[in-house]
Amino acid sequence: MFVKKNVLALLAILLLLGAYFTSAHTKSANFNLPEFTQLNLDSWINSQPLQVKDLKGKVVLIDVWTFGCWNCYRSIPWLNSLEDLFDKDQFIIVGIHTPEFEHETEHEKVVAKCKEFNVTHPVMMDNDFAYWKALGNQYWPTFYVADKQGIVQGVFIGETHQGDQRAKQVENLIAKLIKQ
């Protein structure tokens, strides 16, 4: 009886945690998109170094990821679909590659993973966690959606797939911000 109660309690806790992490978990928004922290060419993939002012007039999705994170790379097909869904003149994705492990800091490895995952949008390597800290980020992956003035309007945490609830929320927010 004692074991059965503990197993049931453990299952209940696991179900609650699962619901928490698979829900459309968000954190607060309405802050200015921080300036990109890496200014040298070697820290950027698929782009010259960007500044936030370069993105004014576009809706921006910041994807904080690392190539060793399963949840991150399983979200990439959805991100790639967004680039086809929205007009490139009005929408841009900027990846922020913040490594979890030492081997993820190597430029060549990040370039190779971008090619493998068909990531063609700009990616900034954030090896010193400066941008991670500027965002107040805590999780891989996290998606920040900023309006045309550079104000973050939505923050979405966790693996996301085309057609799931979180994807629909992000896509609806992007579409709304593009119309504004």
Sequence and secondary structure as in RCSB ss.txt:
>XXXX:A:sequence
MFVKKNVLALLAILLLLGAYFTSAHTKSANFNLPEFTQLNLDSWINSQPLQVKDLKGKVVLIDVWTFGCWNCYRS
IPWLNSLEDLFDKDQFIIVGIHTPEFEHETEHEKVVAKCKEFNVTHPVMMDNDFAYWKALGNQYWPTFYVADKQG
IVQGVFIGETHQGDQRAKQVENLIAKLIKQ
>XXXX:A:secstr
 HHHHHHHHHHHHHHHHHHHHHS  B    EE    S  SGGGEESSS   GGGGTTSEEEEEEE TT HHHHTT
HHHHHHHHHHS TTTEEEEEEE  SSGGGG HHHHHHHHHHTT  S EEE TT HHHHHHT  SSSEEEEE TTS
EEEEEEES   TTSHHHHHHHHHHHHHHH 
